[in-house]
Amino acid sequence: MAEKRFAIVTGGTGALGTVVTEVLLKEGYQVAVPYTSERNIEPFERQIGDLKAQVTLVRTDLTVETEVQNFVQTTLDKFGQIDVLVNTVGGFVGGIPVAEMAEERWNFMMDLNLKSIFLCCKAVLPHMIERKCGKIVNTSARAGLSGIAGLGAYSVSKNGVRILTESIAEEVKDLGINVNSLLVSIIDTPANREGMPDEDHSRWVSPDDIAKVILFLISDAAAIINGAAIPVYGRA
């Protein structure tokens, strides 16, 4: 019998996270998924179908440390261990120059895209360090590689995810833990198609293809990869 494996997927009820969760479930993982909105649960469960028996859903605000710590402890109490953390949590707000940006909008991007991943990594790492094994994959973005007019807050937050990933990777590189990030561009989701109907959608990367990269990074075959920021752009 194959050894049971356990994962957390943040943003797991979103367009990308649902696909990542489904792929892990099909690989035999038990998956814990934090969520904030009830409206995402029905389409999430519809997509994963009978595999939902392998999912633990916990309402959690990932920008509040006590809630993140409680979520991770709930997961450990049920699973006994956490082998994988995949952070797909995040969002996009753009089109606002820095000179016109409200502080609340800036803070929203930092909290949603960066603070959430920091808190999740912080909560899971002590367990992984104690076991001397674990895989973490964080979702950064191509836009985090350079400054882009109108995307100041988004680009800074996603660059922060990449640097955070590299920092953690250095801290745990001798402890059997791999920490990497993905640099995504435009993902082929219904929301993006609706928002950009005139674009060539065939050039975008699909959630399924991103999930395949994640599946490789958490596999034994990727044991030598640590601290990498891997471009996953499609042809965008």
Long-range contacts (C-beta under 8 A, 24 or more apart in sequence): 2-28, 4-28, 4-30, 5-29, 5-30, 5-83, 5-84, 6-30, 6-31, 6-32, 6-75, 6-79, 6-80, 6-81, 6-82, 6-83, 6-84, 7-31, 7-32, 7-82, 7-83, 7-84, 7-85, 7-86, 7-218, 8-32, 8-33, 8-34, 8-72, 8-75, 8-82, 8-84, 8-85, 8-86, 8-120, 8-124, 9-33, 9-86, 9-88, 10-34, 10-62, 10-85, 10-86, 10-87, 10-88, 10-89, 10-116, 10-117, 10-120, 11-87, 11-88, 11-89, 11-90, 11-139, 12-44, 12-88, 13-37, 13-40, 13-41, 13-43, 13-44, 13-57, 14-40, 14-88, 14-89, 15-187, 15-189, 15-190, 15-191, 15-207, 16-88, 16-139, 16-187, 16-189, 16-207, 16-210, 16-211, 17-86, 17-88, 17-89, 18-43, 18-44, 18-47, 18-48, 18-207, 19-207, 19-208, 19-210, 19-211, 20-86, 20-88, 20-207, 20-210, 20-211, 20-214, 21-48, 21-55, 22-47, 22-48, 22-51, 22-211, 23-208, 23-211, 23-212, 23-214, 23-215, 24-84, 24-86, 24-215, 25-51, 25-54, 25-55, 26-51, 27-215, 29-54, 29-83, 29-84, 30-54, 30-55, 30-56, 30-79, 31-55, 31-56, 32-56, 32-57, 32-58, 32-71, 32-74, 32-75, 32-78, 32-79, 33-57, 33-58, 34-58, 34-59, 34-60, 34-62, 34-68, 34-71, 35-59, 35-60, 36-60, 36-61, 36-62, 62-89, 62-116, 62-119, 62-120, 63-111, 63-112, 63-115, 63-116, 63-119, 64-119, 65-119, 65-122, 65-123, 68-116, 68-119, 68-120, 68-122, 68-123, 69-123, 71-123, 72-120, 72-123, 72-124, 72-127, 76-127, 81-127, 81-131, 82-124, 82-127, 82-128, 82-134, 83-133, 83-134, 83-135, 83-218, 84-134, 84-135, 84-136, 84-137, 84-218, 85-120, 85-121, 85-124, 85-134, 85-135, 85-136, 85-137, 86-136, 86-137, 86-214, 86-218, 87-116, 87-117, 87-120, 87-121, 87-136, 87-137, 87-138, 87-139, 88-139, 89-113, 89-116, 89-117, 89-120, 89-139, 90-116, 90-117, 90-139, 90-157, 90-158, 90-161, 92-154, 93-153, 93-154, 94-150, 94-151, 94-154, 95-150, 95-151, 96-150, 96-152, 96-153, 97-149, 97-150, 97-152, 98-152, 101-152, 101-153, 105-153, 106-153, 108-153, 109-153, 109-154, 109-156, 109-157, 110-153, 110-156, 110-157, 110-160, 112-157, 113-154, 113-157, 113-158, 113-160, 113-161, 114-157, 114-158, 114-160, 114-161, 114-164, 117-161, 117-164, 118-164, 121-164, 121-168, 121-179, 125-168, 125-172, 125-177, 128-172, 128-175, 128-177, 129-172, 129-175, 129-177, 131-176, 132-175, 132-176, 132-177, 133-176, 133-177, 134-176, 134-177, 134-178, 135-177, 135-178, 135-179, 135-217, 135-218, 136-165, 136-168, 136-177, 136-178, 136-179, 136-180, 137-179, 137-180, 137-181, 137-182, 137-214, 137-217, 137-218, 138-164, 138-165, 138-179, 138-180, 138-181, 138-182, 139-181, 139-182, 139-184, 140-165, 140-181, 140-182, 140-183, 140-184, 140-229, 141-183, 141-184, 141-185, 142-183, 142-184, 142-185, 142-231, 142-233, 144-183, 145-183, 162-229, 165-227, 165-229, 166-227, 166-229, 169-226, 169-227, 170-227, 173-226, 173-227, 178-217, 178-218, 178-222, 178-223, 178-225, 178-226, 179-226, 179-227, 180-217, 180-222, 180-225, 180-226, 180-227, 180-228, 180-229, 180-230, 181-228, 181-229, 181-230, 182-210, 182-213, 182-214, 182-229, 182-230, 182-232, 183-229, 183-230, 183-231, 183-232, 183-233, 184-210, 184-232, 184-233, 185-232, 185-233, 185-234, 185-236, 186-234, 186-236, 188-234, 202-235, 203-234, 203-235, 203-236, 204-234, 204-236, 205-232, 205-233, 205-234, 205-236, 206-234, 209-234
